[in-house]
Amino acid sequence: MSKIRCVSHGFDCKFEIDLDDSDAINRFKKHSKIVHGFEYNSGTINQILVKVRDN
Ligand SMILES: [Zn+2]
């Protein structure tokens, strides 16, 4: 099961989201913006997805 984890991206945060969730990307982006004040652009998101799927 592939998950995006905040901690994998340098945040001291336990948030993680399952990629099986159809809205995972949007929820991850929203979380990052609200909680960390960091906005991922689509290029960065794609890199994250490639990395997560390779693992
Ligand atoms: Zn987080």
mmCIF file of the protein (N, C-alpha, C, O) and its ligand, coordinates in Angstrom:
data_MODEL
# 
_entry.id   MODEL 
# 
loop_
_entity.id 
_entity.type 
_entity.pdbx_number_of_molecules 
1 polymer     1 
2 non-polymer 1 
# 
_entity_poly.entity_id                      1 
_entity_poly.type                           'polypeptide(L)' 
_entity_poly.nstd_linkage                   no 
_entity_poly.nstd_monomer                   no 
_entity_poly.pdbx_seq_one_letter_code       MSKIRCVSHGFDCKFEIDLDDSDAINRFKKHSKIVHGFEYNSGTINQILVKVRDN 
_entity_poly.pdbx_seq_one_letter_code_can   MSKIRCVSHGFDCKFEIDLDDSDAINRFKKHSKIVHGFEYNSGTINQILVKVRDN 
_entity_poly.pdbx_strand_id                 A 
# 
loop_
_entity_poly_seq.entity_id 
_entity_poly_seq.num 
_entity_poly_seq.mon_id 
_entity_poly_seq.hetero 
1 1  MET n 
1 2  SER n 
1 3  LYS n 
1 4  ILE n 
1 5  ARG n 
1 6  CYS n 
1 7  VAL n 
1 8  SER n 
1 9  HIS n 
1 10 GLY n 
1 11 PHE n 
1 12 ASP n 
1 13 CYS n 
1 14 LYS n 
1 15 PHE n 
1 16 GLU n 
1 17 ILE n 
1 18 ASP n 
1 19 LEU n 
1 20 ASP n 
1 21 ASP n 
1 22 SER n 
1 23 ASP n 
1 24 ALA n 
1 25 ILE n 
1 26 ASN n 
1 27 ARG n 
1 28 PHE n 
1 29 LYS n 
1 30 LYS n 
1 31 HIS n 
1 32 SER n 
1 33 LYS n 
1 34 ILE n 
1 35 VAL n 
1 36 HIS n 
1 37 GLY n 
1 38 PHE n 
1 39 GLU n 
1 40 TYR n 
1 41 ASN n 
1 42 SER n 
1 43 GLY n 
1 44 THR n 
1 45 ILE n 
1 46 ASN n 
1 47 GLN n 
1 48 ILE n 
1 49 LEU n 
1 50 VAL n 
1 51 LYS n 
1 52 VAL n 
1 53 ARG n 
1 54 ASP n 
1 55 ASN n 
# 
loop_
_struct_asym.id 
_struct_asym.entity_id 
A 1 
B 2 
# 
loop_
_chem_comp.id 
_chem_comp.type 
_chem_comp.mon_nstd_flag 
ALA 'L-peptide linking' y 
ARG 'L-peptide linking' y 
ASN 'L-peptide linking' y 
ASP 'L-peptide linking' y 
CYS 'L-peptide linking' y 
GLN 'L-peptide linking' y 
GLU 'L-peptide linking' y 
GLY 'peptide linking'   y 
HIS 'L-peptide linking' y 
ILE 'L-peptide linking' y 
LEU 'L-peptide linking' y 
LYS 'L-peptide linking' y 
MET 'L-peptide linking' y 
PHE 'L-peptide linking' y 
SER 'L-peptide linking' y 
THR 'L-peptide linking' y 
TYR 'L-peptide linking' y 
VAL 'L-peptide linking' y 
ZN  non-polymer         . 
# 
_pdbx_entity_nonpoly.entity_id   2 
_pdbx_entity_nonpoly.name        ? 
_pdbx_entity_nonpoly.comp_id     ZN 
# 
_pdbx_nonpoly_scheme.asym_id         B 
_pdbx_nonpoly_scheme.entity_id       2 
_pdbx_nonpoly_scheme.mon_id          ZN 
_pdbx_nonpoly_scheme.ndb_seq_num     1 
_pdbx_nonpoly_scheme.pdb_seq_num     101 
_pdbx_nonpoly_scheme.auth_seq_num    101 
_pdbx_nonpoly_scheme.pdb_mon_id      ZN 
_pdbx_nonpoly_scheme.auth_mon_id     ZN 
_pdbx_nonpoly_scheme.pdb_strand_id   A 
_pdbx_nonpoly_scheme.pdb_ins_code    . 
# 
loop_
_atom_site.group_PDB 
_atom_site.id 
_atom_site.type_symbol 
_atom_site.label_atom_id 
_atom_site.label_alt_id 
_atom_site.label_comp_id 
_atom_site.label_asym_id 
_atom_site.label_entity_id 
_atom_site.label_seq_id 
_atom_site.pdbx_PDB_ins_code 
_atom_site.Cartn_x 
_atom_site.Cartn_y 
_atom_site.Cartn_z 
_atom_site.occupancy 
_atom_site.B_iso_or_equiv 
_atom_site.pdbx_formal_charge 
_atom_site.auth_seq_id 
_atom_site.auth_comp_id 
_atom_site.auth_asym_id 
_atom_site.auth_atom_id 
_atom_site.pdbx_PDB_model_num 
ATOM   1   N  N  . MET A 1 1  ? 0.834  -1.194 0.000   1.00 0.00 ? 1   MET A N  1 
ATOM   2   C  CA . MET A 1 1  ? 0.000  0.000  0.000   1.00 0.00 ? 1   MET A CA 1 
ATOM   3   C  C  . MET A 1 1  ? 0.874  1.251  0.000   1.00 0.00 ? 1   MET A C  1 
ATOM   4   O  O  . MET A 1 1  ? 1.727  1.406  0.874   1.00 0.00 ? 1   MET A O  1 
ATOM   5   N  N  . SER A 1 2  ? 0.677  2.125  -0.950  1.00 0.00 ? 2   SER A N  1 
ATOM   6   C  CA . SER A 1 2  ? 1.505  3.326  -1.056  1.00 0.00 ? 2   SER A CA 1 
ATOM   7   C  C  . SER A 1 2  ? 0.916  4.480  -0.271  1.00 0.00 ? 2   SER A C  1 
ATOM   8   O  O  . SER A 1 2  ? -0.281 4.762  -0.331  1.00 0.00 ? 2   SER A O  1 
ATOM   9   N  N  . LYS A 1 3  ? 1.790  5.136  0.463   1.00 0.00 ? 3   LYS A N  1 
ATOM   10  C  CA . LYS A 1 3  ? 1.347  6.269  1.254   1.00 0.00 ? 3   LYS A CA 1 
ATOM   11  C  C  . LYS A 1 3  ? 2.275  7.452  1.058   1.00 0.00 ? 3   LYS A C  1 
ATOM   12  O  O  . LYS A 1 3  ? 3.484  7.293  0.890   1.00 0.00 ? 3   LYS A O  1 
ATOM   13  N  N  . ILE A 1 4  ? 1.692  8.639  1.082   1.00 0.00 ? 4   ILE A N  1 
ATOM   14  C  CA . ILE A 1 4  ? 2.499  9.848  1.142   1.00 0.00 ? 4   ILE A CA 1 
ATOM   15  C  C  . ILE A 1 4  ? 2.613  10.213 2.609   1.00 0.00 ? 4   ILE A C  1 
ATOM   16  O  O  . ILE A 1 4  ? 1.609  10.313 3.314   1.00 0.00 ? 4   ILE A O  1 
ATOM   17  N  N  . ARG A 1 5  ? 3.841  10.410 3.064   1.00 0.00 ? 5   ARG A N  1 
ATOM   18  C  CA . ARG A 1 5  ? 4.056  10.763 4.462   1.00 0.00 ? 5   ARG A CA 1 
ATOM   19  C  C  . ARG A 1 5  ? 4.750  12.118 4.556   1.00 0.00 ? 5   ARG A C  1 
ATOM   20  O  O  . ARG A 1 5  ? 5.720  12.390 3.848   1.00 0.00 ? 5   ARG A O  1 
ATOM   21  N  N  . CYS A 1 6  ? 4.241  12.945 5.429   1.00 0.00 ? 6   CYS A N  1 
ATOM   22  C  CA . CYS A 1 6  ? 4.868  14.238 5.675   1.00 0.00 ? 6   CYS A CA 1 
ATOM   23  C  C  . CYS A 1 6  ? 6.320  14.079 6.113   1.00 0.00 ? 6   CYS A C  1 
ATOM   24  O  O  . CYS A 1 6  ? 7.204  14.818 5.681   1.00 0.00 ? 6   CYS A O  1 
ATOM   25  N  N  . VAL A 1 7  ? 6.538  13.114 6.967   1.00 0.00 ? 7   VAL A N  1 
ATOM   26  C  CA . VAL A 1 7  ? 7.874  12.943 7.544   1.00 0.00 ? 7   VAL A CA 1 
ATOM   27  C  C  . VAL A 1 7  ? 8.912  12.622 6.458   1.00 0.00 ? 7   VAL A C  1 
ATOM   28  O  O  . VAL A 1 7  ? 10.096 12.916 6.625   1.00 0.00 ? 7   VAL A O  1 
ATOM   29  N  N  . SER A 1 8  ? 8.469  12.023 5.355   1.00 0.00 ? 8   SER A N  1 
ATOM   30  C  CA . SER A 1 8  ? 9.370  11.716 4.251   1.00 0.00 ? 8   SER A CA 1 
ATOM   31  C  C  . SER A 1 8  ? 9.818  12.970 3.511   1.00 0.00 ? 8   SER A C  1 
ATOM   32  O  O  . SER A 1 8  ? 10.751 12.935 2.709   1.00 0.00 ? 8   SER A O  1 
ATOM   33  N  N  . HIS A 1 9  ? 9.134  14.081 3.796   1.00 0.00 ? 9   HIS A N  1 
ATOM   34  C  CA . HIS A 1 9  ? 9.426  15.312 3.064   1.00 0.00 ? 9   HIS A CA 1 
ATOM   35  C  C  . HIS A 1 9  ? 9.940  16.409 3.986   1.00 0.00 ? 9   HIS A C  1 
ATOM   36  O  O  . HIS A 1 9  ? 9.803  17.602 3.716   1.00 0.00 ? 9   HIS A O  1 
ATOM   37  N  N  . GLY A 1 10 ? 10.534 15.959 5.081   1.00 0.00 ? 10  GLY A N  1 
ATOM   38  C  CA . GLY A 1 10 ? 11.246 16.891 5.942   1.00 0.00 ? 10  GLY A CA 1 
ATOM   39  C  C  . GLY A 1 10 ? 10.409 17.555 7.020   1.00 0.00 ? 10  GLY A C  1 
ATOM   40  O  O  . GLY A 1 10 ? 10.887 18.445 7.724   1.00 0.00 ? 10  GLY A O  1 
ATOM   41  N  N  . PHE A 1 11 ? 9.149  17.120 7.152   1.00 0.00 ? 11  PHE A N  1 
ATOM   42  C  CA . PHE A 1 11 ? 8.317  17.702 8.193   1.00 0.00 ? 11  PHE A CA 1 
ATOM   43  C  C  . PHE A 1 11 ? 8.246  16.783 9.405   1.00 0.00 ? 11  PHE A C  1 
ATOM   44  O  O  . PHE A 1 11 ? 8.123  15.565 9.274   1.00 0.00 ? 11  PHE A O  1 
ATOM   45  N  N  . ASP A 1 12 ? 8.326  17.382 10.575  1.00 0.00 ? 12  ASP A N  1 
ATOM   46  C  CA . ASP A 1 12 ? 8.184  16.614 11.807  1.00 0.00 ? 12  ASP A CA 1 
ATOM   47  C  C  . ASP A 1 12 ? 6.693  16.480 12.094  1.00 0.00 ? 12  ASP A C  1 
ATOM   48  O  O  . ASP A 1 12 ? 6.132  17.211 12.911  1.00 0.00 ? 12  ASP A O  1 
ATOM   49  N  N  . CYS A 1 13 ? 6.070  15.539 11.412  1.00 0.00 ? 13  CYS A N  1 
ATOM   50  C  CA . CYS A 1 13 ? 4.614  15.473 11.370  1.00 0.00 ? 13  CYS A CA 1 
ATOM   51  C  C  . CYS A 1 13 ? 4.198  14.045 11.077  1.00 0.00 ? 13  CYS A C  1 
ATOM   52  O  O  . CYS A 1 13 ? 4.822  13.369 10.259  1.00 0.00 ? 13  CYS A O  1 
ATOM   53  N  N  . LYS A 1 14 ? 3.156  13.584 11.732  1.00 0.00 ? 14  LYS A N  1 
ATOM   54  C  CA . LYS A 1 14 ? 2.724  12.191 11.575  1.00 0.00 ? 14  LYS A CA 1 
ATOM   55  C  C  . LYS A 1 14 ? 1.671  11.998 10.483  1.00 0.00 ? 14  LYS A C  1 
ATOM   56  O  O  . LYS A 1 14 ? 1.164  10.894 10.282  1.00 0.00 ? 14  LYS A O  1 
ATOM   57  N  N  . PHE A 1 15 ? 1.353  13.073 9.791   1.00 0.00 ? 15  PHE A N  1 
ATOM   58  C  CA . PHE A 1 15 ? 0.321  12.969 8.750   1.00 0.00 ? 15  PHE A CA 1 
ATOM   59  C  C  . PHE A 1 15 ? 0.782  12.035 7.631   1.00 0.00 ? 15  PHE A C  1 
ATOM   60  O  O  . PHE A 1 15 ? 1.901  12.142 7.129   1.00 0.00 ? 15  PHE A O  1 
ATOM   61  N  N  . GLU A 1 16 ? -0.093 11.133 7.262   1.00 0.00 ? 16  GLU A N  1 
ATOM   62  C  CA . GLU A 1 16 ? 0.168  10.290 6.107   1.00 0.00 ? 16  GLU A CA 1 
ATOM   63  C  C  . GLU A 1 16 ? -1.152 10.003 5.429   1.00 0.00 ? 16  GLU A C  1 
ATOM   64  O  O  . GLU A 1 16 ? -2.207 9.990  6.063   1.00 0.00 ? 16  GLU A O  1 
ATOM   65  N  N  . ILE A 1 17 ? -1.078 9.775  4.137   1.00 0.00 ? 17  ILE A N  1 
ATOM   66  C  CA . ILE A 1 17 ? -2.327 9.536  3.412   1.00 0.00 ? 17  ILE A CA 1 
ATOM   67  C  C  . ILE A 1 17 ? -2.127 8.439  2.385   1.00 0.00 ? 17  ILE A C  1 
ATOM   68  O  O  . ILE A 1 17 ? -1.118 8.378  1.684   1.00 0.00 ? 17  ILE A O  1 
ATOM   69  N  N  . ASP A 1 18 ? -3.115 7.586  2.327   1.00 0.00 ? 18  ASP A N  1 
ATOM   70  C  CA . ASP A 1 18 ? -3.109 6.444  1.441   1.00 0.00 ? 18  ASP A CA 1 
ATOM   71  C  C  . ASP A 1 18 ? -3.410 6.875  0.009   1.00 0.00 ? 18  ASP A C  1 
ATOM   72  O  O  . ASP A 1 18 ? -4.380 7.591  -0.238  1.00 0.00 ? 18  ASP A O  1 
ATOM   73  N  N  . LEU A 1 19 ? -2.583 6.441  -0.927  1.00 0.00 ? 19  LEU A N  1 
ATOM   74  C  CA . LEU A 1 19 ? -2.823 6.822  -2.321  1.00 0.00 ? 19  LEU A CA 1 
ATOM   75  C  C  . LEU A 1 19 ? -4.070 6.167  -2.905  1.00 0.00 ? 19  LEU A C  1 
ATOM   76  O  O  . LEU A 1 19 ? -4.548 6.574  -3.964  1.00 0.00 ? 19  LEU A O  1 
ATOM   77  N  N  . ASP A 1 20 ? -4.598 5.158  -2.222  1.00 0.00 ? 20  ASP A N  1 
ATOM   78  C  CA . ASP A 1 20 ? -5.854 4.557  -2.677  1.00 0.00 ? 20  ASP A CA 1 
ATOM   79  C  C  . ASP A 1 20 ? -7.023 5.513  -2.513  1.00 0.00 ? 20  ASP A C  1 
ATOM   80  O  O  . ASP A 1 20 ? -8.064 5.366  -3.153  1.00 0.00 ? 20  ASP A O  1 
ATOM   81  N  N  . ASP A 1 21 ? -6.831 6.487  -1.649  1.00 0.00 ? 21  ASP A N  1 
ATOM   82  C  CA . ASP A 1 21 ? -7.837 7.538  -1.492  1.00 0.00 ? 21  ASP A CA 1 
ATOM   83  C  C  . ASP A 1 21 ? -7.815 8.406  -2.745  1.00 0.00 ? 21  ASP A C  1 
ATOM   84  O  O  . ASP A 1 21 ? -6.791 9.004  -3.078  1.00 0.00 ? 21  ASP A O  1 
ATOM   85  N  N  . SER A 1 22 ? -8.940 8.470  -3.430  1.00 0.00 ? 22  SER A N  1 
ATOM   86  C  CA . SER A 1 22 ? -8.985 9.159  -4.724  1.00 0.00 ? 22  SER A CA 1 
ATOM   87  C  C  . SER A 1 22 ? -8.665 10.645 -4.595  1.00 0.00 ? 22  SER A C  1 
ATOM   88  O  O  . SER A 1 22 ? -8.274 11.287 -5.570  1.00 0.00 ? 22  SER A O  1 
ATOM   89  N  N  . ASP A 1 23 ? -8.830 11.184 -3.399  1.00 0.00 ? 23  ASP A N  1 
ATOM   90  C  CA . ASP A 1 23 ? -8.589 12.602 -3.179  1.00 0.00 ? 23  ASP A CA 1 
ATOM   91  C  C  . ASP A 1 23 ? -7.270 12.840 -2.425  1.00 0.00 ? 23  ASP A C  1 
ATOM   92  O  O  . ASP A 1 23 ? -7.047 13.909 -1.856  1.00 0.00 ? 23  ASP A O  1 
ATOM   93  N  N  . ALA A 1 24 ? -6.402 11.815 -2.436  1.00 0.00 ? 24  ALA A N  1 
ATOM   94  C  CA . ALA A 1 24 ? -5.176 11.867 -1.633  1.00 0.00 ? 24  ALA A CA 1 
ATOM   95  C  C  . ALA A 1 24 ? -4.312 13.092 -1.929  1.00 0.00 ? 24  ALA A C  1 
ATOM   96  O  O  . ALA A 1 24 ? -3.845 13.770 -1.013  1.00 0.00 ? 24  ALA A O  1 
ATOM   97  N  N  . ILE A 1 25 ? -4.107 13.364 -3.199  1.00 0.00 ? 25  ILE A N  1 
ATOM   98  C  CA . ILE A 1 25 ? -3.226 14.475 -3.583  1.00 0.00 ? 25  ILE A CA 1 
ATOM   99  C  C  . ILE A 1 25 ? -3.759 15.807 -3.056  1.00 0.00 ? 25  ILE A C  1 
ATOM   100 O  O  . ILE A 1 25 ? -3.029 16.598 -2.459  1.00 0.00 ? 25  ILE A O  1 
ATOM   101 N  N  . ASN A 1 26 ? -5.042 16.030 -3.290  1.00 0.00 ? 26  ASN A N  1 
ATOM   102 C  CA . ASN A 1 26 ? -5.631 17.285 -2.829  1.00 0.00 ? 26  ASN A CA 1 
ATOM   103 C  C  . ASN A 1 26 ? -5.584 17.419 -1.318  1.00 0.00 ? 26  ASN A C  1 
ATOM   104 O  O  . ASN A 1 26 ? -5.333 18.499 -0.784  1.00 0.00 ? 26  ASN A O  1 
ATOM   105 N  N  . ARG A 1 27 ? -5.824 16.327 -0.648  1.00 0.00 ? 27  ARG A N  1 
ATOM   106 C  CA . ARG A 1 27 ? -5.805 16.360 0.821   1.00 0.00 ? 27  ARG A CA 1 
ATOM   107 C  C  . ARG A 1 27 ? -4.391 16.593 1.350   1.00 0.00 ? 27  ARG A C  1 
ATOM   108 O  O  . ARG A 1 27 ? -4.187 17.308 2.331   1.00 0.00 ? 27  ARG A O  1 
ATOM   109 N  N  . PHE A 1 28 ? -3.422 15.973 0.678   1.00 0.00 ? 28  PHE A N  1 
ATOM   110 C  CA . PHE A 1 28 ? -2.037 16.171 1.075   1.00 0.00 ? 28  PHE A CA 1 
ATOM   111 C  C  . PHE A 1 28 ? -1.618 17.630 0.851   1.00 0.00 ? 28  PHE A C  1 
ATOM   112 O  O  . PHE A 1 28 ? -0.977 18.237 1.709   1.00 0.00 ? 28  PHE A O  1 
ATOM   113 N  N  . LYS A 1 29 ? -1.984 18.179 -0.300  1.00 0.00 ? 29  LYS A N  1 
ATOM   114 C  CA . LYS A 1 29 ? -1.656 19.569 -0.616  1.00 0.00 ? 29  LYS A CA 1 
ATOM   115 C  C  . LYS A 1 29 ? -2.307 20.524 0.382   1.00 0.00 ? 29  LYS A C  1 
ATOM   116 O  O  . LYS A 1 29 ? -1.682 21.473 0.856   1.00 0.00 ? 29  LYS A O  1 
ATOM   117 N  N  . LYS A 1 30 ? -3.568 20.254 0.689   1.00 0.00 ? 30  LYS A N  1 
ATOM   118 C  CA . LYS A 1 30 ? -4.312 21.090 1.622   1.00 0.00 ? 30  LYS A CA 1 
ATOM   119 C  C  . LYS A 1 30 ? -3.669 21.041 3.014   1.00 0.00 ? 30  LYS A C  1 
ATOM   120 O  O  . LYS A 1 30 ? -3.488 22.068 3.668   1.00 0.00 ? 30  LYS A O  1 
ATOM   121 N  N  . HIS A 1 31 ? -3.334 19.833 3.444   1.00 0.00 ? 31  HIS A N  1 
ATOM   122 C  CA . HIS A 1 31 ? -2.694 19.657 4.737   1.00 0.00 ? 31  HIS A CA 1 
ATOM   123 C  C  . HIS A 1 31 ? -1.384 20.452 4.797   1.00 0.00 ? 31  HIS A C  1 
ATOM   124 O  O  . HIS A 1 31 ? -1.130 21.166 5.767   1.00 0.00 ? 31  HIS A O  1 
ATOM   125 N  N  . SER A 1 32 ? -0.568 20.326 3.770   1.00 0.00 ? 32  SER A N  1 
ATOM   126 C  CA . SER A 1 32 ? 0.731  21.005 3.752   1.00 0.00 ? 32  SER A CA 1 
ATOM   127 C  C  . SER A 1 32 ? 0.567  22.513 3.825   1.00 0.00 ? 32  SER A C  1 
ATOM   128 O  O  . SER A 1 32 ? 1.312  23.207 4.516   1.00 0.00 ? 32  SER A O  1 
ATOM   129 N  N  . LYS A 1 33 ? -0.415 22.995 3.103   1.00 0.00 ? 33  LYS A N  1 
ATOM   130 C  CA . LYS A 1 33 ? -0.637 24.432 3.061   1.00 0.00 ? 33  LYS A CA 1 
ATOM   131 C  C  . LYS A 1 33 ? -1.135 24.951 4.414   1.00 0.00 ? 33  LYS A C  1 
ATOM   132 O  O  . LYS A 1 33 ? -0.643 25.955 4.929   1.00 0.00 ? 33  LYS A O  1 
ATOM   133 N  N  . ILE A 1 34 ? -2.116 24.247 4.973   1.00 0.00 ? 34  ILE A N  1 
ATOM   134 C  CA . ILE A 1 34 ? -2.734 24.706 6.215   1.00 0.00 ? 34  ILE A CA 1 
ATOM   135 C  C  . ILE A 1 34 ? -1.808 24.501 7.407   1.00 0.00 ? 34  ILE A C  1 
ATOM   136 O  O  . ILE A 1 34 ? -1.629 25.406 8.223   1.00 0.00 ? 34  ILE A O  1 
ATOM   137 N  N  . VAL A 1 35 ? -1.221 23.315 7.505   1.00 0.00 ? 35  VAL A N  1 
ATOM   138 C  CA . VAL A 1 35 ? -0.444 22.978 8.697   1.00 0.00 ? 35  VAL A CA 1 
ATOM   139 C  C  . VAL A 1 35 ? 0.991  23.493 8.607   1.00 0.00 ? 35  VAL A C  1 
ATOM   140 O  O  . VAL A 1 35 ? 1.551  23.945 9.606   1.00 0.00 ? 35  VAL A O  1 
ATOM   141 N  N  . HIS A 1 36 ? 1.591  23.427 7.415   1.00 0.00 ? 36  HIS A N  1 
ATOM   142 C  CA . HIS A 1 36 ? 3.000  23.781 7.285   1.00 0.00 ? 36  HIS A CA 1 
ATOM   143 C  C  . HIS A 1 36 ? 3.235  25.087 6.528   1.00 0.00 ? 36  HIS A C  1 
ATOM   144 O  O  . HIS A 1 36 ? 4.367  25.565 6.442   1.00 0.00 ? 36  HIS A O  1 
ATOM   145 N  N  . GLY A 1 37 ? 2.179  25.654 5.988   1.00 0.00 ? 37  GLY A N  1 
ATOM   146 C  CA . GLY A 1 37 ? 2.335  26.886 5.225   1.00 0.00 ? 37  GLY A CA 1 
ATOM   147 C  C  . GLY A 1 37 ? 3.189  26.681 3.983   1.00 0.00 ? 37  GLY A C  1 
ATOM   148 O  O  . GLY A 1 37 ? 3.847  27.602 3.499   1.00 0.00 ? 37  GLY A O  1 
ATOM   149 N  N  . PHE A 1 38 ? 3.162  25.443 3.477   1.00 0.00 ? 38  PHE A N  1 
ATOM   150 C  CA . PHE A 1 38 ? 3.975  25.109 2.318   1.00 0.00 ? 38  PHE A CA 1 
ATOM   151 C  C  . PHE A 1 38 ? 3.089  24.606 1.190   1.00 0.00 ? 38  PHE A C  1 
ATOM   152 O  O  . PHE A 1 38 ? 2.288  23.687 1.368   1.00 0.00 ? 38  PHE A O  1 
ATOM   153 N  N  . GLU A 1 39 ? 3.247  25.224 0.026   1.00 0.00 ? 39  GLU A N  1 
ATOM   154 C  CA . GLU A 1 39 ? 2.423  24.830 -1.098  1.00 0.00 ? 39  GLU A CA 1 
ATOM   155 C  C  . GLU A 1 39 ? 3.235  24.029 -2.119  1.00 0.00 ? 39  GLU A C  1 
ATOM   156 O  O  . GLU A 1 39 ? 4.215  24.526 -2.675  1.00 0.00 ? 39  GLU A O  1 
ATOM   157 N  N  . TYR A 1 40 ? 2.819  22.798 -2.355  1.00 0.00 ? 40  TYR A N  1 
ATOM   158 C  CA . TYR A 1 40 ? 3.474  21.969 -3.363  1.00 0.00 ? 40  TYR A CA 1 
ATOM   159 C  C  . TYR A 1 40 ? 2.965  22.363 -4.738  1.00 0.00 ? 40  TYR A C  1 
ATOM   160 O  O  . TYR A 1 40 ? 1.762  22.548 -4.925  1.00 0.00 ? 40  TYR A O  1 
ATOM   161 N  N  . ASN A 1 41 ? 3.866  22.492 -5.700  1.00 0.00 ? 41  ASN A N  1 
ATOM   162 C  CA . ASN A 1 41 ? 3.391  22.678 -7.071  1.00 0.00 ? 41  ASN A CA 1 
ATOM   163 C  C  . ASN A 1 41 ? 3.250  21.310 -7.729  1.00 0.00 ? 41  ASN A C  1 
ATOM   164 O  O  . ASN A 1 41 ? 3.695  20.305 -7.174  1.00 0.00 ? 41  ASN A O  1 
ATOM   165 N  N  . SER A 1 42 ? 2.636  21.265 -8.903  1.00 0.00 ? 42  SER A N  1 
ATOM   166 C  CA . SER A 1 42 ? 2.322  19.973 -9.510  1.00 0.00 ? 42  SER A CA 1 
ATOM   167 C  C  . SER A 1 42 ? 3.587  19.190 -9.873  1.00 0.00 ? 42  SER A C  1 
ATOM   168 O  O  . SER A 1 42 ? 3.578  17.960 -9.834  1.00 0.00 ? 42  SER A O  1 
ATOM   169 N  N  . GLY A 1 43 ? 4.672  19.884 -10.224 1.00 0.00 ? 43  GLY A N  1 
ATOM   170 C  CA . GLY A 1 43 ? 5.926  19.202 -10.530 1.00 0.00 ? 43  GLY A CA 1 
ATOM   171 C  C  . GLY A 1 43 ? 6.452  18.446 -9.330  1.00 0.00 ? 43  GLY A C  1 
ATOM   172 O  O  . GLY A 1 43 ? 6.868  17.292 -9.436  1.00 0.00 ? 43  GLY A O  1 
ATOM   173 N  N  . THR A 1 44 ? 6.427  19.108 -8.191  1.00 0.00 ? 44  THR A N  1 
ATOM   174 C  CA . THR A 1 44 ? 6.898  18.475 -6.965  1.00 0.00 ? 44  THR A CA 1 
ATOM   175 C  C  . THR A 1 44 ? 6.011  17.309 -6.583  1.00 0.00 ? 44  THR A C  1 
ATOM   176 O  O  . THR A 1 44 ? 6.499  16.260 -6.163  1.00 0.00 ? 44  THR A O  1 
ATOM   177 N  N  . ILE A 1 45 ? 4.720  17.488 -6.729  1.00 0.00 ? 45  ILE A N  1 
ATOM   178 C  CA . ILE A 1 45 ? 3.771  16.412 -6.432  1.00 0.00 ? 45  ILE A CA 1 
ATOM   179 C  C  . ILE A 1 45 ? 4.064  15.188 -7.311  1.00 0.00 ? 45  ILE A C  1 
ATOM   180 O  O  . ILE A 1 45 ? 4.046  14.054 -6.832  1.00 0.00 ? 45  ILE A O  1 
ATOM   181 N  N  . ASN A 1 46 ? 4.331  15.427 -8.583  1.00 0.00 ? 46  ASN A N  1 
ATOM   182 C  CA . ASN A 1 46 ? 4.631  14.310 -9.479  1.00 0.00 ? 46  ASN A CA 1 
ATOM   183 C  C  . ASN A 1 46 ? 5.889  13.569 -9.047  1.00 0.00 ? 46  ASN A C  1 
ATOM   184 O  O  . ASN A 1 46 ? 5.943  12.340 -9.101  1.00 0.00 ? 46  ASN A O  1 
ATOM   185 N  N  . GLN A 1 47 ? 6.907  14.325 -8.616  1.00 0.00 ? 47  GLN A N  1 
ATOM   186 C  CA . GLN A 1 47 ? 8.135  13.690 -8.130  1.00 0.00 ? 47  GLN A CA 1 
ATOM   187 C  C  . GLN A 1 47 ? 7.855  12.829 -6.904  1.00 0.00 ? 47  GLN A C  1 
ATOM   188 O  O  . GLN A 1 47 ? 8.381  11.724 -6.763  1.00 0.00 ? 47  GLN A O  1 
ATOM   189 N  N  . ILE A 1 48 ? 7.022  13.357 -6.029  1.00 0.00 ? 48  ILE A N  1 
ATOM   190 C  CA . ILE A 1 48 ? 6.651  12.613 -4.818  1.00 0.00 ? 48  ILE A CA 1 
ATOM   191 C  C  . ILE A 1 48 ? 5.939  11.320 -5.201  1.00 0.00 ? 48  ILE A C  1 
ATOM   192 O  O  . ILE A 1 48 ? 6.217  10.263 -4.636  1.00 0.00 ? 48  ILE A O  1 
ATOM   193 N  N  . LEU A 1 49 ? 5.028  11.406 -6.153  1.00 0.00 ? 49  LEU A N  1 
ATOM   194 C  CA . LEU A 1 49 ? 4.254  10.229 -6.561  1.00 0.00 ? 49  LEU A CA 1 
ATOM   195 C  C  . LEU A 1 49 ? 5.164  9.163  -7.162  1.00 0.00 ? 49  LEU A C  1 
ATOM   196 O  O  . LEU A 1 49 ? 5.006  7.975  -6.880  1.00 0.00 ? 49  LEU A O  1 
ATOM   197 N  N  . VAL A 1 50 ? 6.108  9.583  -7.983  1.00 0.00 ? 50  VAL A N  1 
ATOM   198 C  CA . VAL A 1 50 ? 7.044  8.637  -8.595  1.00 0.00 ? 50  VAL A CA 1 
ATOM   199 C  C  . VAL A 1 50 ? 7.824  7.911  -7.507  1.00 0.00 ? 50  VAL A C  1 
ATOM   200 O  O  . VAL A 1 50 ? 7.982  6.691  -7.539  1.00 0.00 ? 50  VAL A O  1 
ATOM   201 N  N  . LYS A 1 51 ? 8.310  8.691  -6.541  1.00 0.00 ? 51  LYS A N  1 
ATOM   202 C  CA . LYS A 1 51 ? 9.096  8.157  -5.447  1.00 0.00 ? 51  LYS A CA 1 
ATOM   203 C  C  . LYS A 1 51 ? 8.269  7.169  -4.604  1.00 0.00 ? 51  LYS A C  1 
ATOM   204 O  O  . LYS A 1 51 ? 8.732  6.080  -4.265  1.00 0.00 ? 51  LYS A O  1 
ATOM   205 N  N  . VAL A 1 52 ? 7.048  7.576  -4.280  1.00 0.00 ? 52  VAL A N  1 
ATOM   206 C  CA . VAL A 1 52 ? 6.177  6.744  -3.433  1.00 0.00 ? 52  VAL A CA 1 
ATOM   207 C  C  . VAL A 1 52 ? 5.845  5.430  -4.142  1.00 0.00 ? 52  VAL A C  1 
ATOM   208 O  O  . VAL A 1 52 ? 5.798  4.373  -3.513  1.00 0.00 ? 52  VAL A O  1 
ATOM   209 N  N  . ARG A 1 53 ? 5.616  5.506  -5.444  1.00 0.00 ? 53  ARG A N  1 
ATOM   210 C  CA . ARG A 1 53 ? 5.212  4.294  -6.175  1.00 0.00 ? 53  ARG A CA 1 
ATOM   211 C  C  . ARG A 1 53 ? 6.376  3.353  -6.390  1.00 0.00 ? 53  ARG A C  1 
ATOM   212 O  O  . ARG A 1 53 ? 6.188  2.144  -6.529  1.00 0.00 ? 53  ARG A O  1 
ATOM   213 N  N  . ASP A 1 54 ? 7.584  3.903  -6.419  1.00 0.00 ? 54  ASP A N  1 
ATOM   214 C  CA . ASP A 1 54 ? 8.765  3.064  -6.593  1.00 0.00 ? 54  ASP A CA 1 
ATOM   215 C  C  . ASP A 1 54 ? 9.088  2.252  -5.352  1.00 0.00 ? 54  ASP A C  1 
ATOM   216 O  O  . ASP A 1 54 ? 9.727  1.204  -5.439  1.00 0.00 ? 54  ASP A O  1 
ATOM   217 N  N  . ASN A 1 55 ? 8.643  2.737  -4.192  1.00 0.00 ? 55  ASN A N  1 
ATOM   218 C  CA . ASN A 1 55 ? 8.997  2.090  -2.923  1.00 0.00 ? 55  ASN A CA 1 
ATOM   219 C  C  . ASN A 1 55 ? 8.186  0.824  -2.686  1.00 0.00 ? 55  ASN A C  1 
ATOM   220 O  O  . ASN A 1 55 ? 8.363  0.160  -1.665  1.00 0.00 ? 55  ASN A O  1 
HETATM 221 ZN ZN . ZN  B 2 .  ? 2.257  17.425 7.911   1.00 0.00 2 101 ZN  A ZN 1 
# 
